[in-house]
Amino acid sequence: MKVSAGIPSRTSRTSVIAVIFCLISIISAHSSQASYVCHFDAFTSDGGYYDDQGMNMYVVVSAVAGQADFTFYNGSLFQSSIARIYFDNDTLGDISSIINGPGTDFSEDFPGPGNLPAGRTLDTPFEADVAIGATAAPPHNGINPLTPQEWVRVSFDLPPGETLEDIVGELDSGEMRIGMHIIALPDGSSESAISVPEPGTICLLGLGGLSAMRRRRDQRTEDGWRKTLLRPNVLPTSSR
């Protein structure tokens, strides 16, 4: 596994995503690819920010040349840091690479718990198959908000025959879950969050700019998770 460095707040989630994808378009290649956006909701309530609409963590999932890329961002409106990221799914196997964006330093060798804190209290207990975290002194090496935009990309070799649509299906069904531990909130608290399925957010990425993005909120009937549905018409290609 290789670890390397690379480069990529919000009046609304839509505006944050738009800004990020515009930045990605500047450095992207000319090929087109599909991508999937998934947000995270806190399921713990250790402090006063667990349900704050200003907390906005998300991952952009794409598949290129036999690899699945998960690029994590923190678009929150206040201080917070993604310190650890956990995958509950054995389909993808081992991590092939970790690319650290500006201000971040993540590795599979990190201080802290090997499983998502409080993850085993969920109705379906969270059991991490793969985990990465800030190597030392988080929140300084975690994924922090504001500028410059910080990010971390985790890549896996796709199993034979596995596609982006398969990954999206597993995320939507809950067969694959991603968790994160968020620390350094303004009141000193920390929270655990889990990926929120958002069916229909596969979109075509390619150079050519970003057209109007529509946002729709609804309430999931089964478990009450808050869900934001983004439907970009044209989005720029993410780079490797």
N, C-alpha and C positions, 0 to 999 in steps of 0.2 A: 504494500500500500504506500502511495506517495502523498505527501502533504506539501502544498505549495501556496504561494501568495498570488493574488490577482487584484483586479479593480472593478466593480459596478459602481407634512409629517403628516398633517392631514386636517383639512376642514371636513373631509369625509374620506372613507376608505377608497372610494372611487378615485379621488384626486391623487391619493398617495400612489396607487397602482399605476395611474397614468404617468406620473413623474418618473417612477422607476423604469417603466417600459420605454419611455422616451430616452432615458439615459442608456439603457441597454441597446437601443437602436443605433446610437452613435458609434458603438464599438462592435456591432454585430457583423456577421458574414452575410452574404447575399442569398443564402439558401433559405427556404421556408421550412417551418416545422410546427408541430402542434405543441400546445402547452396547457397546463391545468393549474388553477390557482385554488389553494385551500387555506382557509383561516383557522385560527385556534381560539377556543374558548376555555377560560379557567373553570375548573371544577372544584377547586378549593376556595376557601374564603378566609384566609389568614389575616387579611387587612382590609382597608377600605377601597381598594382599587380593583378587586377581582371582577366586578361587573361594570367597570367604567368603560363607556363607549370610546374613550380616548386610547384604550389599550388595543393595539392592532398588530398582531404577529401573523405572518403568513408565509407560505412556501409556494414556489413556482416549480412544478414538476414537468420535465420534458424528457424525451428519449431521442438520442442521436447516436448513430453508428454503433448500435449494440450496447449502449450504456443508458442507464436511467439517471438523470440529474435531479437533485432536490436542492433548490437554492432558497435559503431562509433569510427573511428580512424582518426588521423591527420598525414598523411605521407608527409607533405610538406618539402621542402628543406630549408625553411627560417622561421623566427619567425612568428607565427600566432596562434590564439587560437579560437577554436569553443566554443562560449560563450552560445549559446542557440540553441535548436533543436525544430522543430515544425512539427506536423503531420496534414495534411489536408485530413482526411478520418474518417468517423464515423463507419466503419465496425468493427474496433478492440475494440472500447469502451474505458474503463478506463485502466490506467496503473496498472499492478499487482505488479511490482517491478522495482527498479532502482538499479543497481549494479555499484558502482563507482570503477574504477581501480585506480592505483597509481597516486597521484597528482591531482585527480579530485574530485569535490563535487557538484553533480547535484541534483536538486529537482524540484518538481512541484511548489514549493514556492520559487520564485527567483525574484531578481530585474530586471526590464527591460520590454520591450513591450510584451504583450501577443500574438501578431501576428507577423509573419515574417516581419521585416522592408522592406518596398517597395513591399511587396507581393501583395498588391492590385493593383499595376501598371501592373502586368502581364496580358496577353491577357485573360486568365482565372484567375480572382483574387484569390489569396491564402487566405483561411480562416482557421486558425488553430483550430482544434478540441481538440488537446492535445499539451501541450508545457512543456519543461523542460529547466532549465538553471543553470549556475553556481550560487551557493547560495550567494556568496559575493566576492567582489574584483577580478572579472575577469581582466586580463587573468590568475591569479594565480591558480584558481580552474577550469579553462576551460580545454579543450582537446588540449594539446600543442604537437608540434612535437619533433623530436630528441629523446634522450634517457634519462630515460627509456621510453618505449612506453606507452603512456597514452591512456585510452579508457573508454567508458561508455556504459553499456548495459541496454536497456530499454525492459521490457517484458510485453506482453499482454496475457490475456487468450483468446484463440481462440474461436470464436463462434462455436456452434455445426456444424459439417460438413465442417468447413473451413480448408484448407490445405495450405502448403507452396506454392504449385502451384497456388492457388487462389490469394495469396498475390502477387506473382511475376506477375501474369496476371494484377492485379490492378496497380502495379507499372509501368509495361510496357505500359498500356493503358492510364495512367495519372489519373485514377480514385482515386488512392492513390498517394499523393505527400508528400515528406519530404523536409523541408527547414531548413537551418541553418544560423545563424548570426556569421560571422567570424570577429574577432577584432584583434587589436594589430599587424597589418601588419607592415613591416619595415619602411614604410613612415608615420605611424600613422593612416592610413586609416582603414576603415572597409567595408565589403562587405556582401551582402546577396546571398546565393546560393541555388539551388534547385536540387533535385535528377534527374539524367539523366538515362532514361530507357536503359537497355543493354540486349536485348533479347538473350537468349542462354547461360547465365552465371550461370545457375543452374549446380552444379557439386557435385559429390559424395565425402563426407568427411569421412576419416577413417584413423586410424593409419597405418603406413607403409612408411611414407616419402612423399616427394614432388617431383614429376617428372617434366620434362621440361614444362614450361608454354609458350604459344604462345600468342602474342599480335597483334591485328589488329585494325587499325584506319579507320574510314570512317566518312562521313558527312551525318547527317540526312537530308533528302530532305524537310521535311515539315517545320521545324523551325530553321534549321541551328545549332542545338546544336552539340558540339564536343562530340564524343563518343569513348570510348576505350573498346574493347571487349577482355576479358580474357577467355581463355579456359584451365584451369588446368586439367590435366589428372587424377591425384590422389592428394587429399588434406587431411590433418589430421583433425580429429574431433574437433570441438570447445567444450569447457567445460562450464558447468553451475556453 
